[in-house]
């Protein structure tokens, strides 16, 4: 198995198109054609993690956070980032990072928090914009059904709980084949008129490569006419943060104790308690202050996230409890999710969960 095959499996879970524009995801170090001896999965890639990969004969590290976030002008080993890059290159270790691609995936960082805390029926808190695409194409009437089935098989036409969704209209298409053409229908140098079906399907942007490939493979014409539009509709299955409900309402104090136990947290910074039961819970792994308004809008009783600043706790405005449990703590189980995914897809391959401690924050 080569690096590129492993990354394709990871992108089935979290396509890189889901990542935020500011992010740096994908293969950061290494040759995508290199044969993989073993995979080490970690939250952060530090020097001790690279050392662990060497000890375990893993030449591919799959990391949640990207070690290279902004541009590097020098690689001299002066900073911890430069030292990690040098160590990976010297030891022929590839590094792949997922970050906000996995943040925005329906099965990702936030779904894992919901699983650990027993939050049921989770929905996306902030749906990502620009993730729904619409494909319009034209095909001879007799070939329309075969083409639609190929598009559905590739992932097009899924809307919420419904699949195989499309809209078709019939009309007449025309074209004239040039001297070097090999027309499926009609003759070279003669205008040809064909009864055609216009097919419209929507799909998630992460599936675009598969959709276009299926279109070109299944379409009978030598040259395929098609259009792609980005829709304004919100995709309720892709986005950051999640909100759901507990099976049974808990007191604020009992829920805080539950969070500490389940998330291995020693302390929680929070806004004032409101003296009411916790039933609806919003979560967002990592730095989530930008989602306070969305959490309040969802009518959640509490919002669990990290990296809140002093004045941001005022934004609770006695409408919600804001709970900062720590950046590492909200994302710590992400690597377990990735190991489980890879193990299911390639069960006979060496996949290791990093044992190295990478949380930079300590508590006295």
C-alpha positions in Angstrom: 0.0 0.0 0.0 1.3 3.5 -0.9 0.7 6.8 0.8 -1.8 8.0 -1.8 -4.0 4.9 -1.2 -4.1 5.6 2.6 -4.9 9.3 2.1 -7.8 8.4 -0.3 -9.3 6.2 2.6 -8.9 9.2 5.0 -10.6 11.5 2.5 -13.6 9.2 2.3 -14.2 10.2 5.9 -13.2 13.8 5.6 -12.7 15.2 2.0 -10.1 18.0 1.9 -12.7 20.2 0.2 -14.5 20.4 3.6 -11.5 22.2 5.1 -11.7 26.0 5.8 -9.8 28.3 3.4 -7.3 29.4 6.0 -6.2 25.8 6.8 -3.3 23.7 5.6 -4.5 20.1 5.2 -3.5 17.0 3.2 0.0 15.6 2.6 2.4 18.1 4.1 5.6 16.1 3.9 6.6 13.1 1.8 6.0 11.3 -1.5 2.5 10.2 -2.2 3.9 7.1 -4.1 6.0 5.9 -1.2 5.2 2.4 0.1 3.8 2.5 3.6 5.4 0.3 6.3 3.1 1.4 9.1 0.8 4.3 10.2 1.0 6.3 13.4 -2.1 8.4 14.3 -1.7 11.4 16.5 -3.3 14.6 17.5 -0.2 16.7 17.1 3.1 16.0 15.4 6.0 16.8 17.7 9.6 15.5 17.8 8.7 12.8 20.3 5.9 11.6 18.0 8.3 11.3 15.1 10.6 9.4 17.4 7.7 7.0 18.2 7.0 6.5 14.5 10.6 5.6 13.9 10.6 3.1 16.8 7.4 1.5 15.5 8.6 1.4 11.9 5.7 3.7 10.8 6.7 5.9 7.9 3.4 7.6 7.6 2.1 9.9 10.4 -1.6 10.9 10.3 -2.0 14.0 12.4 -5.1 16.0 13.3 -3.3 19.4 13.6 -1.0 20.5 10.8 2.6 21.1 12.0 3.1 23.4 9.0 0.4 26.0 9.2 2.0 29.1 7.7 4.9 29.4 5.2 8.4 28.3 6.2 11.1 30.5 4.8 13.9 28.5 6.4 14.3 25.0 7.7 17.3 25.2 10.0 16.0 23.4 13.1 15.7 26.6 15.1 12.0 26.1 16.0 10.1 23.0 17.0 8.2 23.1 13.7 11.5 23.2 11.7 12.9 20.3 13.8 9.9 18.2 13.1 10.1 18.8 9.4 13.8 18.0 9.3 13.3 14.8 11.4 10.5 13.6 9.1 12.6 14.3 5.9 15.8 12.7 7.3 13.9 9.5 8.3 11.7 9.4 5.1 8.5 9.8 7.1 5.4 11.2 5.3 3.0 13.4 7.2 -0.7 13.9 6.5 -2.9 16.3 8.4 -6.7 16.6 8.5 -7.7 19.5 10.9 -10.8 21.4 9.7 -11.7 18.9 7.0 -12.4 16.5 9.9 -14.0 19.4 12.0 -16.6 19.9 9.3 -17.2 16.2 8.5 -20.4 14.6 9.7 -18.5 11.8 11.4 -15.6 13.8 12.8 -14.3 15.7 15.8 -17.7 16.9 17.1 -19.6 13.6 16.5 -16.9 11.9 18.6 -17.5 14.4 21.5 -21.2 13.7 21.2 -20.6 9.9 21.3 -18.4 10.2 24.4 -20.9 12.4 26.3 -23.9 10.4 25.2 -25.5 13.3 23.2 -28.2 11.8 21.0 -29.5 12.8 17.5 -26.7 15.4 16.9 -27.2 17.9 14.2 -24.7 20.3 12.6 -24.4 23.6 14.6 -23.1 25.8 11.8 -23.7 24.3 8.3 -20.8 25.1 5.9 -21.7 27.4 3.0 -20.9 26.6 -0.6 -20.8 22.8 -0.2 -23.8 21.9 -2.3 -23.1 21.6 -6.1 -25.6 21.2 -8.9 -24.7 19.3 -12.1 -26.7 19.8 -15.3 -25.9 17.6 -18.3 -27.5 16.5 -21.6 -27.7 13.0 -22.8 -29.6 11.0 -25.6 -33.0 10.1 -24.3 -32.4 6.4 -24.5 -29.2 6.7 -22.4 -30.7 8.9 -19.6 -31.5 6.2 -17.1 -28.1 4.5 -17.4 -26.4 7.8 -16.8 -28.6 8.7 -13.8 -27.9 5.4 -12.2 -24.1 5.9 -12.6 -24.3 9.4 -11.1 -26.4 8.0 -8.1 -23.8 5.3 -7.6 -21.1 7.9 -7.4 -22.9 9.8 -4.7 -25.1 12.3 -6.5 -28.8 12.9 -5.7 -28.6 12.5 -1.9 -30.8 15.1 -0.1 -31.2 14.4 3.6 -32.9 11.1 4.1 -33.6 10.7 0.4 -31.4 9.3 -2.4 -31.6 9.0 -6.2 -33.0 12.5 -6.4 -32.9 14.2 -9.8 -35.0 16.3 -12.2 -35.2 15.7 -15.9 -36.7 17.5 -18.9 -36.7 16.5 -22.6 -35.8 18.6 -25.6 -33.8 18.7 -28.8 -30.1 19.0 -28.9 -28.0 19.9 -31.9 -24.3 19.7 -32.9 -22.1 19.3 -36.0 -19.1 17.0 -35.7 -15.7 18.3 -37.0 -13.3 16.4 -39.3 -11.4 14.9 -36.4 -14.4 13.9 -34.3 -15.8 10.4 -33.7 -19.5 11.1 -33.2 -21.6 8.5 -31.4 -24.6 9.7 -33.3 -24.7 11.7 -36.6 -22.2 12.3 -39.4 -19.1 14.4 -39.7 -19.9 17.8 -41.3 -23.6 17.5 -40.9 -25.7 19.2 -38.3 -27.3 16.5 -36.2 -30.5 16.9 -34.1 -31.1 14.5 -31.2 -33.9 14.0 -28.7 -32.1 14.5 -25.4 -32.8 14.5 -21.7 -31.5 17.3 -19.5 -30.5 15.8 -16.1 -30.1 17.9 -13.0 -28.6 16.4 -9.8 -27.1 17.9 -6.6 -24.1 16.5 -4.7 -21.7 17.5 -1.9 -18.5 19.2 -3.1 -16.3 16.5 -1.6 -17.8 14.1 -4.1 -17.2 16.2 -7.2 -14.3 14.1 -8.5 -16.2 10.9 -8.3 -19.3 12.5 -9.9 -17.5 14.0 -12.9 -15.6 10.7 -13.4 -18.9 8.8 -13.4 -20.4 11.3 -15.8 -17.6 11.0 -18.3 -17.4 7.2 -18.1 -21.1 6.6 -18.5 -22.0 9.3 -21.0 -22.1 8.0 -24.6 -20.9 11.2 -26.3 -17.3 11.8 -27.2 -17.5 15.3 -25.9 -19.8 15.7 -22.8 -21.6 19.0 -22.3 -22.2 19.8 -18.6 -22.5 22.7 -16.2 -21.7 23.0 -12.5 -23.2 25.5 -10.1 -22.5 26.2 -6.4 -25.8 26.6 -4.6 -26.6 28.9 -1.7 -28.5 26.2 0.1 -27.0 25.1 3.4 -25.8 21.5 3.6 -27.2 20.2 6.9 -24.7 17.3 6.9 -21.4 19.3 6.6 -20.3 22.0 9.0 -18.7 22.8 12.3 -20.0 22.0 15.8 -23.0 19.8 16.7 -26.0 20.1 18.9 -28.1 17.3 20.4 -29.9 16.1 23.5 -29.2 14.0 26.5 -31.3 10.9 27.1 -32.3 12.4 30.5 -32.0 15.9 31.7 -29.3 16.5 34.4 -28.6 19.2 36.9 -25.9 21.6 35.9 -23.6 20.3 38.6 -24.1 16.7 37.7 -23.6 17.4 34.0 -20.3 19.2 34.8 -19.1 16.2 36.8 -20.2 13.9 33.9 -18.1 16.0 31.4 -15.1 15.9 33.7 -15.3 12.1 34.0 -16.0 11.3 30.3 -13.5 13.9 28.9 -10.7 13.3 31.4 -10.9 16.9 32.5 -9.5 18.1 35.9 -11.3 21.5 35.8 -13.8 23.4 33.7 -13.9 27.2 33.2 -17.5 28.3 32.8 -19.9 31.2 32.8 -22.5 31.5 35.6 -24.8 28.6 36.2 -28.5 29.3 35.5 -30.1 26.9 38.0 -31.9 24.8 35.4 -31.6 21.4 34.0 -29.2 20.5 31.1 -31.0 18.7 28.3 -29.8 20.2 25.0 -26.1 20.4 24.5 -24.0 22.2 21.8 -20.3 21.2 21.3 -17.4 22.4 19.2 -14.0 20.9 19.5 -11.1 23.3 19.6 -11.4 27.1 19.6 -15.1 27.8 19.4 -15.8 31.3 20.6 -17.1 32.3 17.1 -20.0 29.8 17.6 -21.4 31.2 20.8 -24.1 33.0 19.0 -25.0 29.9 17.0 -25.1 27.9 20.3 -27.5 30.4 21.8 -29.6 30.4 18.7 -29.9 26.6 18.8 -31.5 27.0 22.3 -28.9 24.8 23.8 -28.6 24.8 27.6 -24.8 24.5 27.6 -22.0 25.0 25.0 -18.9 22.9 25.4 -15.8 24.2 23.6 -12.3 25.6 24.3 -10.1 28.7 24.2 -12.7 31.2 25.4 -11.4 34.6 26.5 -12.4 36.6 29.6 -14.9 38.9 27.9 -16.4 36.2 25.8 -17.9 34.6 28.9 -20.1 37.7 29.1 -21.7 36.6 25.8 -23.6 33.9 27.7 -26.0 36.7 28.7 -27.8 34.4 31.2 -29.2 32.4 28.2 -26.7 29.6 28.1 -23.8 28.1 30.1 -20.5 28.4 28.3 -18.0 25.7 29.3 -14.3 25.8 28.3 -12.9 22.4 29.0 -9.6 22.8 27.1 -8.4 22.6 23.5 -6.6 19.3 23.8 -9.4 17.8 25.9 -12.1 18.5 23.3 -10.1 17.0 20.5 -8.3 14.1 22.3 -10.5 11.3 21.0 -10.2 12.3 17.4 -7.2 10.0 16.9 -9.3 7.1 18.2 -11.8 7.9 15.5 -9.1 7.9 12.8 -7.6 4.6 14.0 -11.1 3.0 14.0 -11.7 4.2 10.5 -8.4 3.0 9.1 -8.6 -0.3 10.9 -12.0 -1.0 9.3 -10.8 -0.1 5.9 -7.4 -1.9 6.0 -7.7 -4.4 8.9 -4.5 -6.3 8.0 -2.2 -3.3 8.1 -0.1 -1.9 11.0 -1.9 1.1 12.4 -0.8 2.5 15.8 -2.4 5.0 18.2 0.4 7.4 19.3 1.3 7.1 23.0 3.3 10.3 23.1 1.8 13.1 25.2 1.3 16.2 23.1 -0.9 18.4 25.3 1.3 21.6 26.0 -0.9 22.8 28.8 -0.4 21.5 32.4 -2.4 22.1 35.5 -1.0 22.6 39.0 
